[in-house]
Structures are given as structure tokens and as C-alpha cells.
Amino acid sequence: MTNASRDQNGVPTMIAVSNGDGKTIVNLKANPTGHYLLVNDGMLGTNYTGNLERDENGVRCLGAISSPQYGGDGVTIIPLQTDLSGYLLVQES
């Protein structure tokens, strides 16, 4: 299992679950020069809901609340997903 990386102060990095199975934990990647999060625009995730996965150290994966604008109830927790390269999946609306 992948664990969140930590800085010298022990602060964990962001992690998300793979869109392949909704369970595999992947460290999110950033551009080292521009200091921005790398994303994969337009690639859809799969329909996983429920509790947010945790790594072996108890660090929780990223999650968000379902949007009523897109048929959600504004309450259900949605695990944010990444591809296996560590690019966060986003859909520009």
C-alpha cells in the first residue's frame, strides 16, 4: 500500500484513490517548477462512494461532497480519484 509522503515536519502530502479500483492509494503529483497540482482533465472516474480510504499511517484520501448541480444530494461523500500517474481527475464544466 502506498503511504502519503511526509515533509521534514511530518506533514503528509495529498493522496487520492485510483480510478481503476477505488481502493489503491496514489500520491498526487505537482509541477516542481510552477508549484501547481497536475490534473487529467476530462478523464472520468468510476462510481465509488462511501468511506474515504486511509493509508497505513491513517492519512485520509481526499474527498468532496456530491454536488446537487450534477444530480448529487449535497451530503454523500465522494472519494476524489487520480490516474495511476498521480494526476487528479477533473472535469471542467
N, C-alpha and C positions, 0 to 999 in steps of 0.2 A: 504494500500500500504506500502511496506517495504521501508524505507529510508536508505541511506548509514549511517553506524555508523561513529562517528567522534572522533578524539583524543582530548586531553585537549587543543590543539591549534586550534581546529575547522576544521582540515584537514579531508576530507571524505575518507572512505575506498573504495575499488573497489567493484562495483556492475555489474551484468550482468542480462540478461533476461533468464527466464526459457525456456528450450527446449519444455515444454509442450504446451505453447501458444504464446511464443514470446513477451509477454507483462508483465508477472509477474516479478517483480524485486526481485532478490535474492542477499544477501551479500555473496561474495566469502569467502571461509574458508582457513585457513592456519594452519600448524602444529605448536603448541605453543613451542615445544622443538627445532625442526630443523629449524623453521622460513622459511618454504617453502610453496608455494601455493599447495593446494590439487587439483588434477585433476582426471577426469574419462576418461581414455584412451580407445579409440575405440567406445565409445557411440556416435552415430551420432545425430546431432541436426536436426531441421526441417528447411525448406526453407523460412526463414524470411529475408527480406531486407527492406531498407528504412531508415527512420529517427531513430536515437538512442533514446530509451526511457529515460525519466528523472524521478527521484523521486520527491516527493512533495517539496523538497528544491532546485530543479533544477540541482541536480548532475546527470550527464550523464552516462549511462551504457557504458561498454567497447565495442569498435567496431574495425574493421580492414578493409582493402581494399581487394577486391576479387583478388585471385592470377591467373594470366594467365596460370601458370603451371597446374592448375586444371580446366581450362575452363572459368575462370573469365576474366574480361576486364581490370583489374588493376585500376578501377575507382569506381565501385559500392561498397558502404559501407555495410558491413556485421556485424550485431549485434552478438557479441560473446555470447555463451549460456552456461548455467550451469544446472546441475540437481537440484532438489529441496533440496538436502543436501548442496548445495553451492560449489560443485566440478565443476571447469571449464571443459567444454568438449574439449578434444583434440583428434587429430587423428595423430598418429605417421606415418610419410611417409616412 
